[in-house]
Amino acid sequence: MLKRFVPQRPAPPIREEPRTPVPDDHDHLASREESAPKPTTIDNSNPKPNPMADHGGKDILSSDVEIKGSIKFQKELLIDGKVEGDINSDGVLTVGENAEIRGEIKTKSITVYGKVHGNITVGERCELKSKCVLQGDLKAARLVIEEGATFIGKSEVTTGAYSAKAAQRPEVVRSSEPIKAAFGRA
């Protein structure tokens, strides 16, 4: 049996009148209304929950989402759809089982369940799960590859910095003249 949805109007605002406790004849506190009460109005003009409200920082792109372009996010993102473009973040990325990503990924941490065609640069931890496919180079401070994962490319263990430019070591120039002078040899 199908029921028909009948939209309802929101309830009118609730008015509350303040009460103040006053002692009665036996010095017991009782409440009585003030002579000139100030009405308090509670307006519920938006009874529906806000879909853009804070939800703990975890964002989800479901399997029916397709994006062409770059993605930037702050905290946590789960991608289960198709993305063609670069992904940059200081947060945590999860590539879902249905996901297909074509592009460069630079993030703090990543867990891959689906397919990635492109290079991944991670500041902390990278996990390649058993049914994932990664075609591209990988740079990470820590790398976990489960049995059954497909990884075609080369990997590099880094110090945790995931910038595109590798840190250059300063060149050490040694001169024998100051050492000789320090030991009294001329």
C-alpha positions as CSV (number, residue, x, y, z in Angstrom):
1,M,0.0,0.0,0.0
2,L,1.4,3.4,-1.0
3,K,0.9,6.4,1.2
4,R,0.8,9.8,-0.1
5,F,3.2,12.4,1.3
6,V,1.4,15.5,2.6
7,P,3.7,18.4,3.4
8,Q,3.1,19.9,6.8
9,R,3.6,23.5,7.8
10,P,6.0,24.3,10.6
11,A,4.5,24.9,14.0
12,P,4.1,28.5,15.0
13,P,6.8,30.0,17.3
14,I,6.5,29.1,20.9
15,R,6.2,32.0,23.3
16,E,7.5,31.6,26.8
17,E,6.8,34.0,29.7
18,P,9.5,34.3,32.4
19,R,8.5,33.5,35.9
20,T,10.2,34.7,39.0
21,P,10.3,32.9,42.4
22,V,8.8,34.9,45.3
23,P,8.3,33.8,48.9
24,D,4.7,33.0,49.9
25,D,3.1,33.4,53.4
26,H,5.2,30.6,54.8
27,D,8.5,31.7,53.3
28,H,8.4,29.0,50.7
29,L,9.5,29.9,47.2
30,A,6.7,29.9,44.6
31,S,6.6,31.2,41.1
32,R,4.2,33.8,39.9
33,E,4.1,35.8,36.7
34,E,5.5,39.3,36.7
35,S,3.1,42.2,36.1
36,A,4.7,43.1,32.7
37,P,6.2,39.9,31.3
38,K,8.6,40.1,28.4
39,P,7.7,37.4,25.8
40,T,10.5,35.2,24.6
41,T,10.1,34.1,21.0
42,I,11.7,30.9,19.7
43,D,11.6,31.1,15.9
44,N,11.9,27.8,14.1
45,S,11.9,29.2,10.6
46,N,14.3,26.5,9.3
47,P,13.1,23.2,10.7
48,K,15.1,21.0,8.3
49,P,18.7,20.2,9.2
50,N,21.4,22.0,7.3
51,P,23.0,19.7,4.8
52,M,26.1,21.9,4.8
53,A,26.5,21.8,8.6
54,D,29.8,20.6,10.1
55,H,29.9,16.8,9.9
56,G,33.3,16.1,11.6
57,G,35.4,16.9,8.6
58,K,35.0,13.7,6.6
59,D,33.8,14.3,3.1
60,I,32.5,11.6,0.6
61,L,32.4,11.6,-3.2
62,S,30.1,8.6,-3.9
63,S,30.4,6.1,-6.8
64,D,28.0,8.0,-9.1
65,V,30.2,11.2,-9.0
66,E,32.5,12.1,-11.9
67,I,34.9,15.0,-11.6
68,K,37.2,16.6,-14.2
69,G,39.5,19.1,-12.5
70,S,41.6,19.5,-9.5
71,I,40.5,18.7,-5.9
72,K,41.7,20.3,-2.7
73,F,40.4,19.4,0.7
74,Q,41.3,20.0,4.4
75,K,40.7,17.0,6.6
76,E,39.4,13.6,5.3
77,L,38.0,12.7,1.9
78,L,36.7,9.4,0.6
79,I,36.5,9.1,-3.2
80,D,34.5,6.3,-4.6
81,G,33.7,7.8,-8.0
82,K,35.8,8.9,-11.1
83,V,38.3,11.7,-10.9
84,E,40.4,13.1,-13.8
85,G,42.7,15.7,-12.4
86,D,45.2,16.4,-9.6
87,I,44.4,16.0,-5.9
88,N,46.3,18.1,-3.3
89,S,45.8,18.1,0.4
90,D,47.4,18.1,3.9
91,G,44.6,15.7,4.9
92,V,43.8,12.0,4.7
93,L,42.6,10.5,1.4
94,T,40.8,7.2,0.9
95,V,40.3,5.8,-2.6
96,G,37.3,3.6,-2.5
97,E,36.8,0.2,-4.2
98,N,34.8,1.7,-7.1
99,A,37.1,4.7,-7.6
100,E,39.1,5.4,-10.7
101,I,41.6,8.3,-10.4
102,R,43.7,9.6,-13.3
103,G,46.1,12.3,-12.1
104,E,48.7,13.3,-9.6
105,I,48.0,12.8,-5.9
106,K,49.8,14.8,-3.2
107,T,48.5,14.3,0.4
108,K,49.5,13.6,4.0
109,S,48.2,10.0,4.1
110,I,46.4,7.7,1.6
111,T,44.7,4.3,1.6
112,V,44.0,2.9,-1.9
113,Y,41.2,0.2,-2.4
114,G,40.4,1.2,-6.1
115,K,42.4,2.2,-9.2
116,V,44.9,5.1,-9.5
117,H,46.6,6.0,-12.8
118,G,49.2,8.6,-11.8
119,N,52.0,9.4,-9.3
120,I,51.3,9.5,-5.6
121,T,53.4,11.6,-3.2
122,V,52.6,11.1,0.5
123,G,54.1,12.8,3.5
124,E,53.3,10.1,6.0
125,R,51.6,6.7,5.2
126,C,50.5,5.0,2.0
127,E,48.5,1.7,2.1
128,L,47.8,-0.3,-1.0
129,K,45.0,-2.7,-0.2
130,S,44.6,-6.2,-1.7
131,K,42.4,-5.4,-4.7
132,C,43.8,-2.0,-5.6
133,V,45.6,-1.1,-8.9
134,L,48.3,1.6,-8.9
135,Q,50.0,2.5,-12.2
136,G,52.5,5.2,-11.3
137,D,55.4,6.2,-9.1
138,L,55.0,6.4,-5.4
139,K,56.9,8.4,-2.8
140,A,56.0,7.9,0.9
141,A,57.6,7.8,4.3
142,R,55.8,4.6,5.2
143,L,54.5,2.1,2.7
144,V,52.1,-0.9,3.3
145,I,51.3,-3.2,0.4
146,E,48.9,-6.0,1.0
147,E,49.1,-9.3,-0.9
148,G,47.1,-9.2,-4.1
149,A,47.7,-5.5,-4.7
150,T,48.8,-4.5,-8.2
151,F,51.6,-1.9,-8.3
152,I,53.2,-0.9,-11.6
153,G,55.9,1.8,-11.1
154,K,58.7,2.6,-8.8
155,S,58.6,3.5,-5.1
156,E,60.8,5.7,-3.0
157,V,61.0,6.0,0.7
158,T,61.2,9.6,1.8
159,T,61.8,11.4,5.1
160,G,58.2,12.6,5.3
161,A,58.4,15.9,3.3
162,Y,56.2,15.5,0.3
163,S,57.1,18.7,-1.6
164,A,57.8,18.3,-5.3
165,K,61.4,19.5,-4.9
166,A,63.8,17.1,-3.1
167,A,65.8,18.6,-0.2
168,Q,69.3,19.5,-1.3
169,R,72.2,18.7,1.0
170,P,74.5,21.6,1.5
171,E,77.9,21.2,-0.1
172,V,80.7,20.9,2.4
173,V,83.9,22.7,1.4
174,R,87.0,21.7,3.5
175,S,90.0,23.9,3.7
176,S,93.1,22.7,5.3
177,E,94.4,26.2,6.1
178,P,92.2,26.9,9.2
179,I,93.0,23.5,10.7
180,K,96.8,24.0,10.4
181,A,96.5,27.4,12.0
182,A,94.5,26.0,14.9
183,F,97.1,23.4,15.7
184,G,100.0,25.8,15.5
185,R,101.4,24.5,12.2
186,A,102.2,27.1,9.7
